[in-house]
Amino acid sequence: SDPNSVCGRCISGGDEVSLHPICATDGDRTQRLALLNQYVEHIFLGAPENLSLAQKHRSWSWLAQPFDLEEIPSPIPREPKKGQFNILHIPHRPAQMGTKVILEAIEQLKAKKLPVVFNLLVPELFFDSATILSKLKECDLLIEQIGRESTGALGLLAMAYGKTVISGNSSQAKSAWEQLKVNPVLDSNPENLVARLES
């Protein structure tokens, strides 16, 4: 663990530096990137929120996340099963993905007797990629994460399978990456999550 970490869970060492959002301020990222530059000549940054950082140093570049849609078969459209709506959440990093808030929102829906079936695929059940793909095919809606600026790879994969996705799709992200202006992801946060799910 990184002794400079605010939350005590950030990792630094070897070839990997992983920052939790609470610790990953621009100052923190700048310091870590400068450290990495001692070992690598050029650093590519993903996610729209890192665009401003990439403009601060000539050896840092922002790169949109690549995703090969040709690897995914065309989805077969289907209506949700009558009387139930299948919601999936796969929190590989629960603290970062707003899992606690998501669970609270699901309980509110159940208290209102709404016909939701909620599936939580926790890291201990990540047997292989086939398990994740199987769960994605079964769900009607994926809650990838809340409170983040942009969609991750899992949200992109779910959309490729024709699923509705709740995740990050902020105005800041759309400003950073023009293609996101037509992104169908439903931007969500702790305040609007229940309303999003009810609609």
N, C-alpha and C positions, 0 to 999 in steps of 0.2 A: 504494500500500500504506500501511497505517496504521503510523506510527512507534511507536505504543504497543502494537502487536501482539506477543504472546509468540512466535508462530510465524513472524511476518514475512509472512504471507499474507493477513491480514485486510484488508478494503478499506473505506475510508471516504471519502466525498466525493460531491458532487452530491446526488442524492436517495436514494442507496443506502448502507446500512451493512450489511455482511455479516461476521459473526463466526464463526470456526471454533470447534467445541466446546471445544477445549483452552484457548481464550482467553475463551470466553463464560461467565465466572463471573457470579454475580448482581451483584457489584460492577461488573464491566465493562458488563453490560447496563444497569444502573441509570444509569451515567455516560453511556452512548451515548443512552439514551432521554431523559435530561434535556437532552442536546444537541439531539436532534431536536425536543423540545418548544419550542425557540426558534423553530422554523420551521413547525410544525404544531400545531394546537390540541388534537387528540386522537389517540391511538395505540391501535390494536387489535393485541393480541398473540395469535398462534396457538400451538398445541402445548401439551399439558397441563403440561409442565414450566415454562411461563411464567405459570401461574395465580397463583403466590405473588407474582410481580413486579407483576402487574396490581392487586393489592390494596394496593400501597404508595403509589399516587398517584391522585388523582381524575381525572386526564386520561389514564389508561391503563386499558384494558378488555381482558379476555380474551374471545376469540370462537372457538368451535369452527370448524374448517375446513369451509366449505360444499362440498357435492359433489352434483351433480345426477345422480341415478341414472337419470332418465328419458332421458338422452342416450345411455345404453348399452343395446344390445339384450340381450334375455334370453339367457344362455349356454346352449349345447347341451352337456349332460353327456356326457362320454366317458371311457372307460377309458384309462390310459396304454398306449402301444404295447408289445406283448409283447416282453420282453427288454431294455427300456430305460426310463429315467425322465429326462425332460427338465427340467433345472434352469436357470433364467435369473437373471442379475444385471445390473442396469443402473446402474452407478455414475457418476452425473453429478458427484459429488464423492467420489472414491475414499477420500481420507483420512478423511472424516467417516463413511463408510458401512461401514467395516471390510472393504474389498475384499481387503486382504492376508491377513487371517485367513480370509476366505471361500475364497480360492484355496488356502490351506494345507489347509483342511478337505476340499475337493474332491479334492486329491491323496491324502489319507488314504483317502477312499472308493474311489478308483481303485486304490490299493495293495491294498485288500481285495477287488478284482475285482468290486465292485458295479456293476450295469449302469446307470451314470449317464451322461447326455450333458449337458455343461455349456456354456452359451452366455453369453459375456460381451459385452454390447453397450456398447462404450466410447463416450465423447462424440464421437469423430471419426466414428462411424457413425450419429449422430443426424440422419439425413437429414430426417425430418419425423415428425409424430405417427403417420402411417400405418405407419411402420417399427416404432415402439414397439408399437402395437396388434397388428400382425402377429406380432411375437415373443411378446407376451403370450398370444395365442390358441394359439400352438404349444406353449407350455411346460406342464408339469404342476405346477411349483412355482416361485414367485418368492422369491428371497432379496433382500428390499428393502434391508435394512441390519441391522447387529447393534450391540448396545451402546447403542442410543438408547431413550428412554423410550416413544415412541409411534410409530404408523404414519404414513407420509406419504401424499401423494396417489397415488403409484404403487401402493402396497399396496392402497389402497381400490379403485383401478381394476382391479387384478388380481382382487380378491375379487368385484367386480361381474361379471367374466367367469368366475366359478366356480373360480378357482385357489386352491390352498393357498398361504399367505403366511407366510414367516418374517420377522419384523421386531421392532419394539419394541412391547411391550404390558405394561409394568411395573405393579406394584401401586401405585406412585405415580401413574401416569397414570390408573389405574382409580379411584383416590380423588378425583382432580381432576375427572374426567368420568364420571358414573355410567353413561352408555351403553356405555362400554368394558368394563363388567363382563360383557357378553355378546359381546364382540369375539372372533371365532374365530382371530385372528392368533396364531401361535406365538411367544411372547416368547423371544428368544434372545440369547446373549452368547458371547464367545470360549470360555468353558468348556463350554457345553452344545451348541454348534452341531453338532458331529459326531454326537452322540447324537440330536439332533433329525432330522438328515438320514437317519440309519440307520433310524429308526423309520418 
